[in-house]
């Protein structure tokens, strides 16, 4: 896989950092700067579920955070590009990859609130990384309408020629959360399916319920969707 500029190299001037939505970016940058070690290091239940259904291939994770799932995919033999727009999270993930000796994973900044940036990155990723799958856990409910549509737009673009798959997991109802409150917008599965179709992605699997994303005493209601690009 072609290596993208790392978070550290962009900070040193190799590539300019993107602006993003100020409030959202500030929240996540502070969160990962202060609490990255508190985020579970084990892969999510959703990542394990995906590995059971996806042959070894190239995966693009959008919203990689501390890299827990990207690192898991890489350790399982996938080639991975993890994207987020909070630089402290990217730095943390890069450090964990080095510590674990994982050379099949790269991390890159991505801003879903910048339309031009999304289109530029989509072209670059489609041409160099050429992912067979896009993975986005807990992203759909954590971004505004603009961010969600750019997520789907990017996925449709990078998966189109390869007829690749998109894997989504997202909350559909409010619930208590160990790490406190941040921006959440709960979108129902039917709306997500309709929006995915408008970006050339056809839903192959959809399930919603409890027991899918249990963490300690938390059991939020979530939806899992698998969609395939129509090409």
Buried (B, 14 or more C-beta within 10 A) or exposed (E): BEEBBBBBEBBEEEBEBBEBBEEBBEBBBEBBBEEBEEBEEEBBBBBEBBBEEBEEBBBBBBBBBBBBBBBBBBBBEBBBBBBBBBBBBBBBBBBBBEEEEBEBBBBBBBBBBBEEBBBEBBEBBBEEBBBBBBBBBBBBBBBBEBBBBBBBBBBBBBBBEBEBBBBBBBBBEEBEEEEEEEBBBBBEBEEBBEBBBEBBBEBEEBEBEEEBBEEEEEBBBBBBBBBBBEE
